[in-house]
Amino acid sequence: MNATPVVVLVSGGGSNLAALLEAAKDPAYGVQVVAVGADRDGCGGVEIARAAGIPTFVCRVGDYTERAAWDAALADLCADYDPALVVSAGFMKLVGPGFLQRFGGRFVNTHPALLPSFPGVRGAQDALDYGVKVTGATLFLVDEGVDTGIILAQCVVPVEDADTVEELTERIKVAERAQLVEVVGRMAREGWTVEGRRARIGRSR
């Protein structure tokens, strides 16, 4: 089986990237990370990629006079590697219509809550503030909204009475990482289809 080419975008330490690279060491996983991109210099994810011998690129918003120009440049850099999937693994920038025109339907992101509940950057804090008993993580196809894309997979994380936001965030991250690795591998090996807002991973029976 030929491995599916994947570009991974990062902004931080790269723990999700590291988990994907570890899984990809097994040929049966079906993924080849062909490049890693970042929106800033010096982030840990880029260093992890370089240490693994994977091509990297940095595309900084501040280097462009307009956000749309950055968006187009990011799309061009990803397209250079002809990926079947682009994975946001802690990438902290919103892409625009130009990027989605080229990679819509194959750009995946993960969010630390059970969407559509608690979108935005405060998923764990919002869950605690609202008093829910379970939260979790959502893997979705990115669209032009904020955390509004079609849902690929979700996993549940219990909220404990004594949880701090840091403790809950860490438990969500562990579940989120495992889900990302599992589902990206399944998408690579089995494909996926979308009908309306319903996504199905795997070939139709």
Number of C-alpha atoms within 10 A of each C-alpha: 8 11 16 18 18 24 24 28 29 26 22 20 17 22 18 23 28 17 14 24 18 12 18 18 12 10 12 13 21 21 26 21 23 19 25 26 23 26 21 16 13 13 16 17 26 28 17 18 22 14 9 11 11 15 15 19 17 19 18 14 18 11 10 13 9 10 14 16 15 22 21 18 18 23 20 14 17 25 16 9 15 15 21 16 23 26 24 22 25 21 19 14 14 12 20 18 14 17 22 18 11 15 21 17 19 19 22 24 22 26 22 28 29 22 21 11 12 19 16 12 14 13 24 22 16 18 22 19 10 9 11 12 12 14 25 25 25 24 26 23 21 25 21 14 10 11 23 14 19 21 23 23 18 22 17 15 20 14 21 13 9 8 12 14 16 11 14 23 18 13 15 24 20 14 17 25 19 14 19 25 19 15 16 24 21 17 21 22 20 13 14 17 14 13 8 6 9 10 16 15 18 14 10 9 3
